[in-house]
């Protein structure tokens, strides 16, 4: 017997028993994004490696440790599987001059790839919904995206998720803060773990994000970027808070929230849950007003987020959200004449917009009815040779306990709709 192949570690199949709930998540996200005026953009999975080095940041975990990158053996191009969606979306906006005629609201959905430690809610191929708004410089679009996600949680049946926000100021404010933070951490070098020491001069703000329990008291006492913000950054933050208050969306200021990517400025935010263990962030994003220019475009304010679909899917299961993908009708048939009638009747019903599964492979009426019930169909249509000869069909409700009855084949559609 030949060896069986298995999927790669961290790359998982989504099996038919789960796809109905996945489709509910996808369809709900599409509907909510459309309600807020966001239009779909479809981006390549493979991008130039340099896009993420320059866009995401050379000293981020993604670029340093997690990115699937290689040199194309055919032409020497340096390529990478996309680890996140924002950089690719910005690349597309710049390449195709999408903001030439005005601001844009865009969204995308699909797989991302990071070589991470695999655990619940963290995979090496994972899926995101992302939304990006280009050309809006006020806090209104920041608030809009948080309000939009609050609506999405409600429509998905998810509760008890917390919105955490912070402001990390502009580049000049962060540069000044960065020096004070380095000086503070150098004064407490004996408490730094190896990861923090590695980040100290490359990306000291990420030390604030550390979960190492030994470092928490020291980090909590570190200087706060919020305390050194200029007037413009403070006004932007205050405007965001006012808009969230007016929308009735509760939030918490988390001054340690910096996000893991270099391109953010001013607003950063995360939606978090306590129900998924360490992988508690289900969506996060913020403002990145310099990224379009960094990637070759004209200065363009922007704000966006990414939502982890696997984590949201787990939350939907946690809250008992269900979805069905069964057909409307399962067509049971036994006998040679019935086998000829069933496919024709099924096509007529499909022409009318119904989803119809025709039993194949033979078997007794009893075994076929068991398959009909297991299919999730609302009705079983039963045709034997007698029904085929009489041009009739037996309709048996499978879900609501109604009465079984026999109708003419010509009247089946009206009877089902009735």
Secondary structure, 3 states (H helix, E strand, C coil): CCCCCCCCCCCCCCCHHHHHHHHHHHHHHHHHHHHCCCEECCCCCEEEHHHHHHHCCCCCHHHHHHCCEEECCCCCCEEEECCCCHHHHHHHHHHCCCCCCCCEEEEEEEEEECCCCCECCECCEEEEEEEEEECCCCHHHHHHHHHHHHHHHHHHCCCCCEEEEEECCCHHHHHHHHHHHHHHHHHCHHHCCHHHHHHCCCCHHHHHHCCCHHHHHHHHCCCCHHHHCCHHHHHHHHHHHHHHHHHCCCCEECCCCCCCCCCCEEEEEEEECCCCCCCCEEEEEEECCCHHHHCCCCCCCEEEEEEEHHHHHHHHHHCCCCCCCCCCEEEEECCHHHHHHHHHHHHHHHHCCCCEEECCCCCCHHHHHHHHHHCCCCEEEEECHHHHHHCEEEEEECCCCCCCEEEEHHHHHHHHHC
